[in-house]
Amino acid sequence: MPRLSRSWWDWLFAIVAIAGASVLILISLHNFPSEAQPPQNRPIKSQVAGYVSSNACRSCHSGNYATWHTSYHRTMTQVATPSSLPQNMDQLQLALNGTEYKVERRGDAFFVRKRREGAGYGGGQQIVLVTGSHTLQIPWLETGQGRTLEQLPFAYIVAEKMWAPVSQTFLMPPDLKEYYSIGAWNGACMDCHVTQGQSRFVEGNRWDSRVAEFGIACEACHSEGAEHIALNRNPLRRFKIHLTTRSDPSITTPARLKAPDSALDCGQCHSVWAFNNMTDKIDFNRHGSGFRPGQHDLVQRFVVQPKEEDHREQKDFIRRTEPDFVGNRFWGDGMVRVTGRELNGVQASPCFRGGQFSCISCHEMHLYPAESAALKTWARNGQLKPRMESDQACLQCHTDMTARLVAHTHHAADSSGSRCYNCHMPNTTFGLLHAIRSHQVSSPTTRESTDYGRPNACNLCHLDRTLSWTAEKLHQWYNQPVPTLSQDDQTIAAAVQWLVKGDAGQRALLAWGLGWEPAQKIAGGDWFYPYLIYSLNDPYAAVRFDAWKSLQTLPGFANFSFDFTAAEGVLNEAAARAYGKWLRDVRSPSATYRPETLLDSDGRLQKDIFQRLQSERDDKRIILSE
């Protein structure tokens, strides 16, 4: 076979090169579609200076990424997709205040069509975002006004797999039909439900909102990652840090911060805060939070402690312009009463003043080892460190208490009365349809109940006891002075008074509290039935919901069905049905009831006293601003 000459190969190479160049030229001249434009009907993830998003962290920090990805922080806000919305979304049909809502699916998008009575359905608004993931989910709709959002007036209660009007999933008066106006997500919700959000008000009711990342992601706690990534492309730098300081100044590690600064990492969202002035408010709106993890204050904002002497001018302005601001968030003595605002309680705790106590004393943002089953439990349990659901949370500092536990608590060592949490962090804050523990470490007194209406820890366990009984015990054990108490406080159980004549916030806490297992064991559950059934008719939907869920924890009512959002007539029928079931099928003929519970020997309410307490109910409007 003849060999090809060198010149032939040269010609072949030249032809191939020319052809390749021609192809490249044609490609460059071809009018390919430009990169997909970001959606115009919702807030978008956009490049914010210095932020690189969690995906950029994943390659080096895969373990941390995996644990964060399992957490509910990640899913605080999500783009609406078939996987982020509740199942069977396209079958949803609801009605509220004369308007019917029907959801239909078009590809992977969902649209809400509305119609008023007698009219046809409109074309539909796309569901574009969803806030919340593990307790409540609230979908947000496009409005036709740029990136401005409108809330679907229903929320999905995850545990119950049911939809309810949003106004009935928060503690708010029954006459308040709408809580979120158009633009509320842009102007308020996104402050804490995304990473480095920028509201970007335009005009009228239009917003051009952008975020570094939807949900609470790595850079929310560790600050911007661009510089950190650029510097650590150098392997020598990484090796040097590993061998020497093991601390990288180009990124913030909350665990290495001083406790007050570490707490601000969480408190940038988990607090009641206010702006320093209008200039800072405008700056926050346009450019996002000026706070970065590791700083000593919130920069444009401050944490509101109503009883402290700081920021007097700003607090006076708040009181003048929003008279209910404090009352919708705090008890009378300044203790925060609404969930999601834990830093206010932490800062007011004596433990915090020691300089070593912060959120991550008990909680952790990454779990090790990252086993799937353990991760799910950790996420559901408030991301507590191992053993932090026990006395170890307190004993890690109060090491001497182990040896004198019973002498200190005056309860058996294995009883709920000897659990640190139950006495010093009782369930006196409320939100998302349930009570949670106060994060202000305090000691129980009767004065907190008589002066400020806050249920004290003793009577939240001993539900069948009076305030007078509690005052005598606290005097006997801890030499607390016995206050002057009313006749009712000496003869009627505190829990009964809070449930019947308390304000809506007190009633909600107690409706939930009667379903709390430790209290049921201590106070007995036989006498709970009439009060929970009575609370099924409460004017506030949140109280009705918690009464229902607590009733389901009692024997005979596990499967009791109840629509807590129903009209008054339906509620009355359900309560009558429940009361009949209790009298006929559940009540024990041999049961006895303490006189403090106001039940007679047949388990019936003492009508005259009960009706008097009803007439004394505190009907002031309560809105707990979550």
C-alpha positions as CSV (number, residue, x, y, z in Angstrom):
1,M,0.0,0.0,0.0
2,P,1.5,3.4,-1.0
3,R,2.4,5.9,1.8
4,L,0.8,9.3,1.8
5,S,3.2,12.1,1.4
6,R,3.9,14.8,4.1
7,S,2.4,17.5,1.8
8,W,-0.8,15.5,1.6
9,W,-1.2,15.4,5.4
10,D,-0.5,19.2,5.5
11,W,-3.3,19.8,3.0
12,L,-5.7,17.6,4.9
13,F,-4.9,19.4,8.2
14,A,-5.4,22.8,6.5
15,I,-8.8,21.7,5.1
16,V,-10.0,20.4,8.5
17,A,-8.8,23.6,10.3
18,I,-10.6,25.8,7.7
19,A,-13.8,23.7,8.1
20,G,-13.6,23.9,11.9
21,A,-13.1,27.6,11.8
22,S,-16.0,28.0,9.4
23,V,-18.3,26.0,11.8
24,L,-17.2,28.1,14.7
25,I,-17.9,31.3,12.8
26,L,-21.3,30.0,11.7
27,I,-22.1,29.1,15.4
28,S,-21.1,32.6,16.5
29,L,-23.2,34.2,13.9
30,H,-26.3,32.0,14.6
31,N,-29.1,33.8,16.3
32,F,-29.4,31.4,19.3
33,P,-32.1,32.3,21.9
34,S,-30.6,34.4,24.7
35,E,-30.4,33.0,28.2
36,A,-33.8,32.5,29.8
37,Q,-35.0,35.7,31.4
38,P,-35.9,35.6,35.1
39,P,-39.7,35.4,35.9
40,Q,-41.3,38.8,36.0
41,N,-44.3,37.8,38.2
42,R,-42.5,37.1,41.5
43,P,-39.4,37.9,43.6
44,I,-36.3,36.4,42.2
45,K,-33.0,35.0,43.3
46,S,-30.5,37.6,42.1
47,Q,-26.8,38.3,42.4
48,V,-26.2,40.2,45.7
49,A,-22.7,41.5,46.2
50,G,-20.5,38.9,47.9
51,Y,-23.2,36.2,48.1
52,V,-22.7,32.9,46.2
53,S,-25.6,30.7,47.5
54,S,-25.5,27.4,49.3
55,N,-24.7,25.4,46.1
56,A,-21.2,27.0,46.2
57,C,-20.6,25.7,49.7
58,R,-21.7,22.2,49.0
59,S,-18.6,20.9,47.3
60,C,-16.3,21.5,50.3
61,H,-18.8,21.3,53.1
62,S,-21.0,18.4,52.0
63,G,-21.7,17.2,55.5
64,N,-22.8,20.7,56.7
65,Y,-24.8,21.1,53.5
66,A,-26.6,17.8,54.0
67,T,-27.8,18.7,57.6
68,W,-28.8,22.2,56.6
69,H,-30.7,20.8,53.6
70,T,-32.8,18.6,56.0
71,S,-33.6,21.6,58.3
72,Y,-36.8,23.6,58.1
73,H,-34.7,26.8,57.7
74,R,-34.0,25.7,54.1
75,T,-37.6,25.5,53.3
76,M,-38.9,28.7,54.9
77,T,-39.6,30.1,51.4
78,Q,-39.6,28.0,48.3
79,V,-40.5,28.6,44.7
80,A,-43.9,26.9,44.1
81,T,-43.5,23.6,42.4
82,P,-45.4,20.2,42.6
83,S,-42.8,19.1,45.2
84,S,-43.0,22.2,47.4
85,L,-46.8,22.5,47.5
86,P,-49.2,20.2,49.4
87,Q,-50.3,17.1,47.6
88,N,-53.4,17.2,45.4
89,M,-53.1,20.9,45.1
90,D,-54.8,20.8,41.7
91,Q,-57.9,19.4,43.3
92,L,-58.3,22.2,45.9
93,Q,-61.6,24.0,46.0
94,L,-62.3,26.5,48.9
95,A,-64.7,29.3,49.7
96,L,-64.4,32.3,51.9
97,N,-66.4,35.5,52.4
98,G,-68.5,35.0,49.3
99,T,-65.6,34.1,47.0
100,E,-64.9,30.6,45.7
101,Y,-61.3,29.5,44.9
102,K,-60.3,26.7,42.6
103,V,-56.8,25.6,41.8
104,E,-55.8,24.1,38.5
105,R,-52.5,22.7,37.2
106,R,-50.9,23.7,33.9
107,G,-47.7,21.7,33.5
108,D,-45.7,22.2,36.6
109,A,-47.4,25.5,37.5
110,F,-50.6,26.0,39.6
111,F,-53.2,28.7,39.1
112,V,-55.9,30.0,41.5
113,R,-59.1,30.9,39.8
114,K,-61.7,33.0,41.7
115,R,-65.3,33.8,41.3
116,R,-67.9,35.7,43.3
117,E,-71.3,34.3,43.8
118,G,-73.2,34.1,40.5
119,A,-70.2,35.0,38.4
120,G,-67.8,32.9,36.3
121,Y,-64.3,31.9,37.3
122,G,-61.5,34.3,36.3
123,G,-58.4,33.4,34.3
124,G,-56.3,32.6,37.3
125,Q,-53.3,33.9,39.2
126,Q,-50.2,31.7,39.4
127,I,-49.0,30.4,42.8
128,V,-45.4,31.5,42.7
129,L,-44.0,31.1,46.2
130,V,-44.8,29.2,49.4
131,T,-43.7,30.2,52.9
132,G,-43.4,27.7,55.7
133,S,-43.0,24.0,55.5
134,H,-43.4,22.0,58.7
135,T,-46.3,23.6,60.6
136,L,-48.1,26.0,58.3
137,Q,-47.7,26.6,54.6
138,I,-49.0,29.8,53.0
139,P,-49.0,30.1,49.1
140,W,-48.4,33.5,47.5
141,L,-49.9,34.6,44.2
142,E,-48.8,36.8,41.3
143,T,-50.6,40.1,41.1
144,G,-49.8,41.5,37.7
145,Q,-47.9,44.2,39.5
146,G,-44.3,43.1,38.8
147,R,-42.8,41.1,41.7
148,T,-45.5,42.1,44.2
149,L,-47.3,39.2,45.8
150,E,-50.8,38.5,47.1
151,Q,-51.5,35.9,49.7
152,L,-53.9,33.1,49.1
153,P,-56.3,33.6,52.0
154,F,-55.8,30.0,53.2
155,A,-53.0,28.2,55.0
156,Y,-52.2,24.5,55.0
157,I,-51.9,23.0,58.4
158,V,-49.3,20.3,57.8
159,A,-50.0,17.9,60.7
160,E,-53.8,17.9,60.1
161,K,-53.4,17.9,56.3
162,M,-56.2,20.5,56.1
163,W,-56.7,24.0,54.8
164,A,-58.0,26.8,56.9
165,P,-58.4,30.6,56.4
166,V,-55.1,32.3,57.3
167,S,-56.9,34.6,59.7
168,Q,-58.0,31.5,61.7
169,T,-54.5,30.0,62.0
170,F,-53.2,33.0,64.0
171,L,-54.4,34.3,67.3
172,M,-56.5,37.2,66.1
173,P,-60.0,38.6,66.6
174,P,-62.9,36.9,64.7
175,D,-63.8,40.2,63.0
176,L,-60.4,40.6,61.5
177,K,-61.0,38.9,58.1
178,E,-57.7,39.8,56.4
179,Y,-54.2,39.7,57.9
180,Y,-51.9,39.9,54.9
181,S,-52.6,42.7,52.4
182,I,-51.2,42.8,48.9
183,G,-47.5,43.4,49.2
184,A,-47.2,42.1,52.8
185,W,-44.7,39.4,51.8
186,N,-42.5,42.0,50.0
187,G,-42.7,44.5,52.8
188,A,-42.5,42.3,55.9
189,C,-42.5,38.5,55.5
190,M,-39.3,38.4,53.4
191,D,-37.4,40.2,56.1
192,C,-36.9,36.8,57.9
193,H,-38.0,34.1,55.5
194,V,-35.1,34.5,52.9
195,T,-31.4,35.1,52.9
196,Q,-30.4,38.7,52.4
197,G,-33.7,39.9,51.0
198,Q,-34.1,43.3,49.3
199,S,-37.8,44.5,49.3
200,R,-37.1,47.2,46.7
201,F,-40.2,49.3,46.9
202,V,-41.1,50.9,43.6
203,E,-44.2,53.0,43.9
204,G,-47.9,52.7,44.8
205,N,-48.1,49.0,45.7
206,R,-45.4,47.7,43.5
207,W,-42.2,46.0,44.5
208,D,-39.2,44.7,42.7
209,S,-38.1,42.2,45.4
210,R,-34.9,40.2,45.2
211,V,-33.1,37.7,47.4
212,A,-29.7,36.2,47.6
213,E,-31.4,32.9,48.3
214,F,-34.9,31.6,49.1
215,G,-35.1,30.2,52.6
216,I,-32.5,30.6,55.4
217,A,-29.3,29.4,53.8
218,C,-25.6,29.1,54.7
219,E,-24.7,32.7,54.2
220,A,-27.5,33.9,56.5
221,C,-25.4,32.5,59.4
222,H,-21.9,32.6,58.0
223,S,-22.0,35.8,56.0
224,E,-21.0,36.3,52.4
225,G,-19.0,33.4,50.9
226,A,-17.4,34.9,47.8
227,E,-14.2,36.0,49.4
228,H,-13.9,32.8,51.4
229,I,-14.2,30.7,48.3
230,A,-11.7,32.9,46.3
231,L,-9.1,32.7,49.1
232,N,-9.4,29.0,49.7
233,R,-8.7,28.0,46.1
234,N,-5.2,28.2,47.3
235,P,-4.5,24.7,48.9
236,L,-1.5,26.1,50.8
237,R,-3.7,28.5,52.6
238,R,-6.1,25.8,53.6
239,F,-3.3,23.6,54.8
240,K,-1.8,26.4,56.9
241,I,-5.2,27.2,58.6
242,H,-5.7,23.5,59.3
243,L,-2.3,23.2,61.0
244,T,-2.4,26.5,62.9
245,T,-5.5,28.5,63.9
246,R,-8.1,26.2,62.4
247,S,-10.2,29.4,62.1
248,D,-10.7,31.2,58.9
249,P,-11.3,35.0,59.2
250,S,-12.8,35.1,55.7
251,I,-16.0,33.4,57.0
252,T,-18.0,33.6,60.2
253,T,-18.4,30.6,62.5
254,P,-21.1,31.3,65.0
255,A,-19.7,28.7,67.5
256,R,-16.4,30.7,67.7
257,L,-18.1,34.0,68.5
258,K,-18.7,35.5,71.9
259,A,-22.1,34.4,73.2
260,P,-23.9,37.8,72.7
261,D,-22.7,38.1,69.1
262,S,-23.5,34.5,68.4
263,A,-27.1,35.0,69.7
264,L,-27.5,37.9,67.2
265,D,-26.9,35.5,64.4
266,C,-30.2,33.9,65.3
267,G,-31.8,37.1,66.6
268,Q,-31.5,38.9,63.3
269,C,-34.8,37.1,62.6
270,H,-35.8,35.5,65.9
271,S,-36.5,38.8,67.7
272,V,-38.9,41.7,68.0
273,W,-36.9,44.5,66.4
274,A,-37.5,48.0,65.1
275,F,-35.6,50.4,62.9
276,N,-33.3,53.0,64.4
277,N,-34.7,55.7,62.1
278,M,-36.4,56.3,58.7
279,T,-33.0,56.5,56.9
280,D,-32.1,53.0,58.1
281,K,-35.5,51.7,57.2
282,I,-35.1,52.9,53.6
283,D,-31.6,51.5,53.4
284,F,-32.9,48.1,54.7
285,N,-35.7,48.2,52.1
286,R,-33.4,49.0,49.2
287,H,-30.2,47.1,50.0
288,G,-31.3,44.5,52.6
289,S,-29.9,44.0,56.1
290,G,-26.7,45.7,57.0
291,F,-26.1,43.2,59.7
292,R,-23.5,40.5,59.1
293,P,-22.9,37.6,61.4
294,G,-20.2,38.4,63.9
295,Q,-21.2,42.0,64.4
296,H,-22.2,43.4,67.8
297,D,-25.6,44.9,66.9
298,L,-28.2,44.7,64.2
299,V,-26.9,47.9,62.5
300,Q,-30.1,49.5,61.1
301,R,-32.2,47.9,63.8
302,F,-32.4,47.2,67.5
303,V,-34.0,44.5,69.6
304,V,-37.0,45.9,71.4
305,Q,-37.0,45.3,75.2
306,P,-40.0,47.4,76.3
307,K,-38.9,47.6,80.0
308,E,-35.3,48.6,79.3
309,E,-34.1,52.3,79.2
310,D,-32.4,52.0,75.8
311,H,-33.7,53.7,72.5
312,R,-36.1,55.9,74.4
313,E,-36.8,58.1,71.4
314,Q,-37.5,55.2,69.1
315,K,-39.8,53.5,71.6
316,D,-41.7,56.6,72.3
317,F,-42.3,56.9,68.5
318,I,-43.5,53.3,68.4
319,R,-46.0,53.9,71.3
320,R,-47.4,57.0,69.6
321,T,-47.7,55.5,66.1
322,E,-48.6,51.9,66.9
323,P,-50.2,51.8,70.4
324,D,-50.8,48.0,70.3
325,F,-47.2,47.2,69.2
326,V,-46.0,46.1,72.7
327,G,-49.3,44.5,73.8
328,N,-49.4,42.3,70.7
329,R,-46.0,40.9,71.5
330,F,-45.2,41.1,75.2
331,W,-46.7,40.4,78.6
332,G,-47.2,43.3,80.9
333,D,-43.7,42.9,82.5
334,G,-41.9,42.9,79.1
335,M,-41.6,39.1,78.7
336,V,-42.2,38.2,75.1
337,R,-45.4,36.2,74.6
338,V,-45.4,35.3,70.8
339,T,-43.3,32.6,69.1
340,G,-40.4,33.2,66.8
341,R,-39.0,36.0,68.9
342,E,-36.7,34.0,71.2
343,L,-33.8,36.4,71.4
344,N,-35.9,38.9,73.4
345,G,-36.3,36.2,76.0
346,V,-32.7,35.0,75.8
347,Q,-31.3,38.6,76.3
348,A,-33.6,39.1,79.3
349,S,-32.4,35.9,81.1
350,P,-29.9,36.1,84.0
351,C,-27.9,33.3,82.2
352,F,-27.3,35.7,79.3
353,R,-25.9,38.4,81.5
354,G,-23.1,36.0,82.4
355,G,-21.7,36.4,78.9
356,Q,-21.5,32.6,78.1
357,F,-25.1,31.8,77.3
358,S,-26.5,32.0,73.8
359,C,-28.8,30.1,71.4
360,I,-26.2,27.6,70.5
361,S,-25.8,26.6,74.1
362,C,-28.7,24.4,73.5
363,H,-29.3,24.4,69.7
364,E,-27.1,23.4,66.8
365,M,-27.4,24.1,63.1
366,H,-25.6,21.0,61.9
367,L,-26.0,17.5,63.4
368,Y,-23.2,14.9,63.5
369,P,-23.3,12.1,62.6
370,A,-25.7,13.0,59.8
371,E,-27.9,9.9,59.8
372,S,-31.2,10.2,57.9
373,A,-33.5,9.2,60.8
374,A,-31.6,11.3,63.3
375,L,-31.7,14.3,61.0
376,K,-35.5,14.2,60.8
377,T,-35.9,13.9,64.6
378,W,-33.4,16.8,65.1
379,A,-35.2,19.0,62.6
380,R,-38.6,18.4,64.2
381,N,-37.2,18.9,67.7
382,G,-36.0,22.5,67.2
383,Q,-32.5,21.5,66.1
384,L,-31.5,20.8,69.7
385,K,-28.1,19.4,70.5
386,P,-28.1,15.8,71.9
387,R,-29.5,15.6,75.4
388,M,-30.6,19.2,75.4
389,E,-34.3,18.2,75.7
390,S,-33.3,17.1,79.2
391,D,-32.0,18.7,82.4
392,Q,-28.5,18.6,80.8
393,A,-29.3,21.8,79.0
394,C,-29.1,23.6,82.4
395,L,-26.8,21.3,84.2
396,Q,-24.0,21.9,81.7
397,C,-23.6,25.2,83.5
398,H,-25.3,24.6,86.9
399,T,-23.2,21.6,87.7
400,D,-23.8,21.8,91.4
401,M,-27.5,21.3,91.0
402,T,-27.3,17.6,90.3
403,A,-26.4,16.8,93.9
404,R,-29.2,18.9,95.4
405,L,-31.9,18.6,92.8
406,V,-34.7,17.3,95.1
407,A,-33.8,19.8,97.8
408,H,-34.1,22.6,95.2
409,T,-37.3,21.4,93.4
410,H,-39.2,19.8,96.3
411,H,-40.4,17.2,93.8
412,A,-39.3,13.6,93.3
413,A,-36.2,13.4,91.1
414,D,-38.0,11.5,88.3
415,S,-41.1,13.7,88.3
416,S,-41.9,16.4,85.8
417,G,-41.7,18.9,88.7
418,S,-37.9,18.3,88.8
419,R,-37.4,19.1,85.2
420,C,-35.6,22.4,84.8
421,Y,-37.5,23.4,81.7
422,N,-40.9,23.0,83.3
423,C,-40.2,25.5,86.1
424,H,-37.9,27.9,84.4
425,M,-39.0,27.9,80.8
426,P,-42.7,27.1,80.9
427,N,-45.1,27.2,77.9
428,T,-46.1,30.8,78.0
429,T,-45.5,31.9,74.4
430,F,-47.9,31.1,71.6
431,G,-47.9,30.9,67.8
432,L,-48.5,28.6,64.9
433,L,-51.5,27.2,66.8
434,H,-49.5,25.9,69.8
435,A,-47.7,26.9,72.9
436,I,-44.0,26.8,73.2
437,R,-41.5,27.3,76.0
438,S,-40.5,30.8,77.1
439,H,-36.9,31.5,76.2
440,Q,-36.6,33.9,79.1
441,V,-35.2,31.8,81.9
442,S,-37.2,32.8,85.0
443,S,-38.5,31.5,88.3
444,P,-42.2,31.0,89.0
445,T,-44.1,33.5,91.1
446,T,-47.8,34.1,91.7
447,R,-47.2,37.8,91.1
448,E,-46.5,37.1,87.4
449,S,-50.1,35.8,87.2
450,T,-51.9,38.3,89.4
451,D,-50.1,41.4,88.1
452,Y,-49.5,40.5,84.4
453,G,-51.9,37.6,83.6
454,R,-49.1,35.3,82.6
455,P,-49.8,31.7,83.6
456,N,-47.1,30.6,86.1
457,A,-45.2,27.4,85.8
458,C,-46.7,25.8,88.9
459,N,-50.3,26.2,87.8
460,L,-49.5,25.1,84.3
461,C,-48.7,21.7,85.8
462,H,-51.0,21.7,88.8
463,L,-54.0,22.7,86.7
464,D,-56.5,21.7,89.5
465,R,-54.9,24.0,92.1
466,T,-55.5,27.6,93.0
467,L,-53.1,30.6,93.0
468,S,-53.4,30.6,96.8
469,W,-52.1,27.0,96.9
470,T,-49.2,28.0,94.7
471,A,-48.4,31.1,96.8
472,E,-48.3,29.0,100.0
473,K,-45.9,26.5,98.4
474,L,-43.6,29.1,97.0
475,H,-43.5,30.8,100.4
476,Q,-42.9,27.5,102.2
477,W,-40.1,26.4,99.8
478,Y,-38.4,29.6,98.7
479,N,-39.6,32.2,101.2
480,Q,-41.5,34.2,98.6
481,P,-44.0,36.7,100.2
482,V,-47.6,35.7,99.9
483,P,-49.6,38.4,98.0
484,T,-53.1,39.5,98.8
485,L,-55.3,37.3,96.7
486,S,-59.0,37.6,95.7
487,Q,-61.6,35.1,96.8
488,D,-61.6,33.5,93.4
489,D,-57.8,33.1,93.6
490,Q,-58.2,31.3,96.9
491,T,-61.0,29.0,95.9
492,I,-61.1,28.4,92.1
493,A,-58.3,26.7,90.1
494,A,-56.1,29.2,88.3
495,A,-56.5,27.1,85.1
496,V,-60.3,27.3,85.2
497,Q,-60.1,31.1,85.6
498,W,-57.7,31.5,82.7
499,L,-59.8,29.3,80.5
500,V,-63.1,30.9,81.3
501,K,-62.4,34.6,82.0
502,G,-58.9,35.1,80.7
503,D,-58.0,37.0,77.6
504,A,-57.7,35.1,74.3
505,G,-54.0,34.6,74.7
506,Q,-54.5,33.0,78.1
507,R,-57.3,30.9,76.9
508,A,-55.2,29.6,74.0
509,L,-52.3,28.7,76.3
510,L,-54.6,26.7,78.6
511,A,-56.6,25.1,75.7
512,W,-53.2,23.7,74.5
513,G,-52.0,23.1,78.1
514,L,-54.8,20.7,78.9
515,G,-53.4,18.4,76.2
516,W,-49.9,18.5,77.7
517,E,-49.1,15.1,79.0
518,P,-47.1,16.1,82.2
519,A,-50.1,18.2,83.3
520,Q,-52.6,15.5,82.6
521,K,-50.6,13.1,84.8
522,I,-50.4,15.6,87.6
523,A,-53.9,17.1,87.6
524,G,-55.8,14.2,86.2
525,G,-57.8,14.4,83.0
526,D,-61.3,13.5,84.1
527,W,-62.3,17.1,84.8
528,F,-60.8,18.5,81.6
529,Y,-63.6,17.4,79.3
530,P,-66.3,20.0,80.1
531,Y,-63.8,22.8,79.8
532,L,-62.3,21.7,76.5
533,I,-65.8,21.1,75.1
534,Y,-66.8,24.6,76.3
535,S,-63.7,26.0,74.5
536,L,-64.8,24.5,71.2
537,N,-67.2,27.5,71.0
538,D,-64.5,30.2,71.8
539,P,-64.7,33.3,69.6
540,Y,-61.1,32.9,68.6
541,A,-60.4,30.1,66.1
542,A,-56.9,29.4,67.5
543,V,-58.5,28.6,70.9
544,R,-61.0,26.3,69.3
545,F,-58.3,24.5,67.4
546,D,-56.2,23.8,70.5
547,A,-59.2,22.8,72.6
548,W,-60.0,20.2,69.9
549,K,-56.5,18.9,69.7
550,S,-56.3,18.6,73.5
551,L,-59.7,16.9,73.6
552,Q,-58.3,14.3,71.2
553,T,-55.6,13.4,73.6
554,L,-58.2,12.3,76.2
555,P,-59.7,8.8,76.4
556,G,-62.7,8.3,74.1
557,F,-62.1,11.3,71.9
558,A,-59.0,10.3,69.8
559,N,-61.1,10.3,66.6
560,F,-63.5,13.1,67.4
561,S,-64.0,15.2,64.3
562,F,-64.4,18.9,64.4
563,D,-64.2,21.8,62.0
564,F,-62.7,24.7,64.0
565,T,-63.4,27.1,61.2
566,A,-67.2,26.4,60.9
567,A,-70.1,28.7,61.4
568,E,-71.5,29.3,64.9
569,G,-74.4,26.9,64.5
570,V,-72.1,24.1,63.4
571,L,-69.8,24.8,66.3
572,N,-72.7,24.6,68.8
573,E,-73.8,21.3,67.3
574,A,-70.3,19.8,67.6
575,A,-70.0,21.0,71.2
576,A,-73.4,19.4,72.1
577,R,-72.3,16.2,70.4
578,A,-69.1,16.1,72.4
579,Y,-70.8,16.9,75.7
580,G,-73.3,14.2,75.1
581,K,-70.6,11.7,74.2
582,W,-68.7,12.5,77.4
583,L,-71.7,12.2,79.7
584,R,-73.0,9.1,78.0
585,D,-69.9,7.1,77.1
586,V,-66.8,8.4,78.8
587,R,-67.6,9.9,82.2
588,S,-67.0,7.5,85.1
589,P,-69.9,7.3,87.5
590,S,-67.4,6.9,90.3
591,A,-65.2,9.8,89.5
592,T,-64.7,12.6,92.0
593,Y,-63.6,16.1,91.3
594,R,-61.8,18.7,93.4
595,P,-64.0,21.6,94.4
596,E,-61.5,24.0,92.8
597,T,-62.5,22.6,89.4
598,L,-66.1,23.9,89.8
599,L,-67.5,20.5,88.9
600,D,-70.2,18.9,91.0
601,S,-70.4,15.2,91.9
602,D,-72.0,14.4,88.6
603,G,-69.2,16.2,86.6
604,R,-71.4,19.1,85.7
605,L,-70.3,22.7,85.9
606,Q,-71.5,24.7,88.9
607,K,-73.7,26.9,86.8
608,D,-74.0,30.0,88.9
609,I,-70.2,30.4,89.4
610,F,-69.4,29.4,85.9
611,Q,-71.8,31.9,84.4
612,R,-70.3,34.7,86.6
613,L,-66.8,33.8,85.4
614,Q,-68.1,33.9,81.8
615,S,-69.5,37.4,82.3
616,E,-66.2,38.6,83.6
617,R,-64.2,37.3,80.5
618,D,-61.5,39.7,79.3
619,D,-62.7,40.5,75.8
620,K,-60.0,42.9,74.8
621,R,-58.8,42.4,71.2
622,I,-55.7,40.1,71.1
623,I,-53.5,39.9,68.0
624,L,-50.3,38.0,68.6
625,S,-48.1,39.3,65.8
626,E,-46.0,36.3,64.8
